[in-house]
Amino acid sequence: MMINSPDTLVKCVRNGLVEEQHFGYVMVLNRVHVIDRVGECGGYPFYMRYCAKPLQAALMIDFGMDEAFDMTEEEIALCCASHAGEQCHLHIARGLLKKIGIDESMLKCGVHMPLSPVERERLLLDDEEPSVLHNCCSGKHIMMLGLCVMHNWDTATYDEPDHPLQKLIKERIYELCELKKEYPSTKDGCGVPIYSMPLENMGKGYLNLFCSEEYVKIRNAFLHQPYLIGGENSTDTKVIENSDHLVAKVGVGGLCVVVNLENEECLIVKISDCDERAREFVVVDSLKNMHWADIQMDYSIKTHTGDVVGEIVTTL
């Protein structure tokens, strides 16, 4: 029987009163068993959302796309990224499109304002509209189109569940995550299929990918190009930049997965209400408690004039 019973993970306290609470799950595991957990999810499946990107990108290595298009480490990182849409991300995206010989009009991820506040302000000041390349998933979609070009698959329907590409991605994700039965699937925010699974299987998928020499190029892209994986204000970028042995990936839906490459263990955080600020505090405090990394954070609650009126407390 599946259980879905999250624990309180974050409290916002003002003058002794709890004003705001965030619930969710924390899990630490290796490839054999769960080491520790907060919150009981008992096999309840959650959608991977953007945490699926490095697993989706495994096909890039499986089919030699990296070699076929002489991809740089930066380009491999962008294909795994939920990037902030900054100029460095757009520059790499345009270069990879040119290598593959396709146009940005072929991307089906849609358009949204860049996640980077600096880039959003630049667009507003320059009276520019965002492009499809500002979409945080544009790198993944370029990768998918590159695989279609390599195999002469239809590029107009690459986002559909019955497309050969998406069938192979599902097969690889199920294999990496050691899934033995079907779980619900849907379309992600960027329009491509996304799969659900228990948190434990997400962790296994990350360990099987990042701790395998077969996918060393993806691992090195994360380790060496953390700013391209996320960018401005991104939790995964902060985690990777503050350690030489951690890789991390955030996903909408309150998810973050961190792999410790030294001891081959994985941390998964899932915030039930999907609050990104709460997610970051839980990730940072979990890493500190496990002695994986010590990332400095401001836990104070302040007025607009800077007066401290409360604090953010994790219950880990």
C-alpha positions in Angstrom: 0.0 0.0 0.0 1.4 3.4 -1.0 1.8 6.0 1.8 2.0 9.7 1.3 2.8 11.3 4.7 5.2 14.2 4.5 6.9 15.7 7.5 7.3 19.3 8.5 10.7 20.4 7.1 10.7 24.2 7.2 9.2 26.8 9.6 9.2 30.5 9.2 9.1 32.0 12.7 8.3 35.6 13.7 8.5 36.6 17.4 8.0 33.0 18.5 5.0 32.3 16.2 5.2 29.9 13.3 3.8 31.9 10.4 4.6 29.5 7.5 5.4 25.8 7.2 6.6 23.6 4.4 6.2 19.8 4.3 8.0 17.2 2.3 10.5 14.3 2.2 14.2 13.8 2.6 15.8 10.6 1.6 19.5 9.4 1.6 20.3 6.1 -0.1 23.0 4.1 -1.9 22.5 1.6 -4.6 21.5 -1.1 -2.2 19.2 0.4 0.4 17.8 3.6 2.0 20.1 4.9 4.7 17.9 7.6 6.2 14.6 9.3 5.5 12.3 12.0 6.8 8.7 11.7 5.8 7.1 8.4 4.8 6.2 8.1 1.1 6.1 4.3 1.1 6.5 3.8 -2.6 4.3 6.8 -3.6 5.4 7.9 -7.1 6.4 11.5 -7.9 7.0 13.0 -11.3 10.7 13.5 -12.0 10.1 16.8 -13.8 13.3 18.5 -14.7 15.4 16.2 -12.6 15.0 13.7 -15.5 17.2 15.8 -17.8 20.6 14.0 -17.1 18.8 10.7 -17.5 17.2 11.8 -20.8 20.6 13.0 -21.9 22.0 9.5 -21.4 20.8 8.7 -25.0 23.2 11.5 -26.2 26.1 9.2 -25.0 24.4 5.9 -25.9 24.1 6.9 -29.6 27.3 8.9 -29.9 25.7 12.2 -30.5 28.5 13.9 -28.5 31.1 12.5 -31.0 28.9 12.9 -34.1 28.6 16.7 -33.5 32.0 17.1 -31.8 30.2 18.4 -28.7 32.1 20.4 -26.1 31.7 19.9 -22.4 29.7 23.2 -22.3 27.2 21.8 -24.9 26.8 18.6 -23.0 26.1 20.5 -19.8 23.5 22.7 -21.6 21.7 19.5 -22.8 21.3 18.5 -19.1 20.4 22.0 -17.8 17.5 23.8 -16.4 19.3 27.0 -17.3 18.5 30.6 -16.3 18.4 31.9 -19.9 21.5 34.1 -19.5 23.7 35.2 -22.5 26.2 32.4 -21.8 23.5 29.8 -22.1 22.0 31.3 -25.3 25.5 31.5 -26.9 26.1 27.8 -26.4 22.6 26.9 -27.6 23.1 28.8 -30.8 26.4 27.2 -31.4 25.0 23.7 -30.9 22.0 24.4 -33.2 24.5 25.5 -35.9 26.6 22.3 -35.5 23.5 20.1 -35.8 22.2 22.2 -38.8 18.8 23.0 -37.4 16.9 26.2 -36.6 15.5 27.4 -33.2 12.0 27.5 -34.8 12.1 23.7 -34.6 12.2 23.6 -30.8 8.8 22.8 -29.3 9.5 23.7 -25.6 7.7 27.1 -25.8 8.7 30.5 -24.7 8.9 32.0 -21.2 10.8 34.8 -19.6 14.3 33.9 -18.5 14.7 32.6 -14.9 17.7 35.0 -14.5 16.5 38.4 -12.9 19.5 40.1 -14.6 18.5 38.8 -18.1 14.8 39.6 -17.5 15.8 43.2 -16.7 18.0 43.4 -19.7 15.2 42.3 -22.0 12.8 44.9 -20.5 15.3 47.7 -20.7 16.2 46.8 -24.3 12.5 46.3 -25.2 13.2 42.7 -26.4 10.9 39.7 -26.3 12.2 36.4 -24.9 13.0 33.7 -27.5 12.6 30.0 -27.3 16.2 29.7 -26.3 15.5 31.5 -23.1 13.3 28.5 -22.1 15.2 26.6 -19.4 14.7 23.4 -21.3 16.0 24.6 -24.7 19.2 22.6 -24.3 17.3 19.4 -23.7 15.2 20.0 -26.8 18.2 20.8 -29.0 19.7 17.4 -27.8 16.4 15.6 -28.7 16.4 17.2 -32.2 20.0 16.3 -32.6 19.2 12.6 -32.0 16.3 12.9 -34.5 18.7 14.3 -37.1 21.2 11.5 -36.5 18.5 8.8 -37.0 16.4 10.5 -39.7 13.4 10.5 -37.3 10.6 12.9 -37.7 11.5 16.2 -36.1 8.0 17.7 -36.1 6.7 15.1 -33.6 9.7 14.5 -31.4 7.8 15.6 -28.3 5.1 12.9 -28.7 5.1 9.8 -26.4 4.9 7.4 -29.4 7.9 8.9 -31.2 10.9 6.5 -31.4 13.0 8.9 -29.5 10.6 9.2 -26.5 10.1 5.5 -26.4 13.9 5.0 -26.1 14.2 7.7 -23.5 11.5 5.9 -21.4 13.3 2.6 -21.8 16.6 4.1 -20.7 15.0 5.9 -17.7 13.2 2.8 -16.6 16.5 0.8 -16.9 18.6 3.4 -15.0 16.0 3.8 -12.3 15.5 0.0 -11.9 11.7 0.3 -12.4 9.9 -3.0 -12.6 6.4 -1.8 -13.2 4.5 1.0 -15.0 3.9 4.3 -13.2 1.8 7.3 -14.4 3.3 9.6 -17.0 2.3 13.0 -18.4 3.8 15.9 -20.3 6.3 18.1 -18.6 6.1 21.9 -18.7 8.2 21.9 -21.8 5.9 19.5 -23.6 7.8 16.2 -23.7 6.8 13.0 -21.8 7.8 12.8 -18.1 7.6 9.8 -15.8 6.8 9.3 -12.2 8.4 6.9 -9.7 9.2 6.4 -6.0 11.9 8.7 -4.7 14.1 5.7 -4.1 14.1 4.9 -7.8 15.0 8.4 -8.7 18.1 8.1 -6.5 19.1 4.8 -8.0 18.8 6.3 -11.5 21.2 9.1 -10.5 23.6 6.8 -8.9 23.6 4.4 -11.9 24.2 7.4 -14.2 26.7 9.5 -12.4 28.7 6.7 -10.8 29.2 4.9 -14.1 32.2 5.4 -16.3 29.9 4.9 -19.3 28.5 8.4 -18.6 31.7 10.1 -17.4 31.2 12.9 -20.0 27.8 13.9 -18.3 29.4 13.7 -14.9 32.3 15.9 -15.9 30.0 18.4 -17.5 28.2 18.8 -14.2 31.4 19.0 -12.2 33.2 21.4 -14.5 30.3 23.6 -15.8 28.0 24.2 -12.8 26.9 27.6 -13.9 25.6 26.2 -17.2 23.6 23.5 -15.4 21.6 26.3 -13.6 22.9 29.8 -13.4 21.9 32.8 -11.4 20.4 31.9 -8.0 20.2 28.2 -8.9 20.5 25.8 -6.0 22.2 23.1 -8.1 24.8 25.5 -9.3 25.5 26.6 -5.6 25.9 23.0 -4.5 28.3 21.9 -7.2 30.3 25.1 -6.9 30.8 24.5 -3.2 32.2 21.0 -3.5 34.5 19.0 -5.8 32.6 15.7 -5.4 28.9 16.6 -5.5 26.6 16.8 -8.6 23.1 18.2 -8.2 20.0 18.9 -10.2 16.9 20.7 -9.3 13.4 20.0 -10.7 10.2 22.0 -10.6 7.8 20.3 -8.3 10.1 20.9 -5.3 12.7 18.3 -6.2 16.4 18.3 -5.8 18.8 15.3 -6.2 22.4 15.4 -5.1 25.0 12.7 -5.7 28.1 12.3 -3.5 30.6 10.8 -5.9 33.1 9.9 -3.2 30.8 7.6 -1.2 28.3 6.9 -4.0 25.3 8.0 -1.9 22.4 10.2 -3.0 20.3 12.8 -1.3 16.7 13.5 -2.5 14.6 16.4 -1.3 10.9 16.8 -2.3 8.9 19.8 -1.0 5.2 19.1 -1.1 4.1 22.6 -2.0 7.0 23.0 -4.5 8.4 26.1 -2.7 11.9 26.7 -4.1 13.2 28.7 -1.2 12.2 26.0 1.3 13.8 23.4 -1.0 17.1 25.3 -0.9 17.2 25.5 2.9 16.4 21.8 3.3 19.1 20.8 0.7 21.7 23.1 2.3 21.0 22.0 5.8 20.9 18.3 4.8 24.3 18.6 3.2 25.7 20.4 6.2 24.3 17.7 8.6 25.9 14.9 6.5 29.2 16.8 6.3 29.0 16.8 2.5 29.2 20.6 2.0 29.0 23.8 4.0 27.1 26.4 2.0 26.4 29.7 3.7 22.8 30.9 3.9 21.0 33.8 5.5 18.2 32.4 7.7 16.9 35.7 8.9 13.5 37.2 8.0 13.8 40.9 7.3 11.6 43.9 6.7 12.1 45.9 3.5 14.3 48.2 5.5 16.5 45.4 6.7 15.2 44.9 10.3 15.4 41.3 11.4 12.0 40.2 12.6 12.3 36.4 12.4 14.1 33.3 11.2 13.8 30.3 8.9 14.3 27.0 10.7 14.6 23.6 9.2 13.5 20.6 11.4 16.1 18.2 10.2 
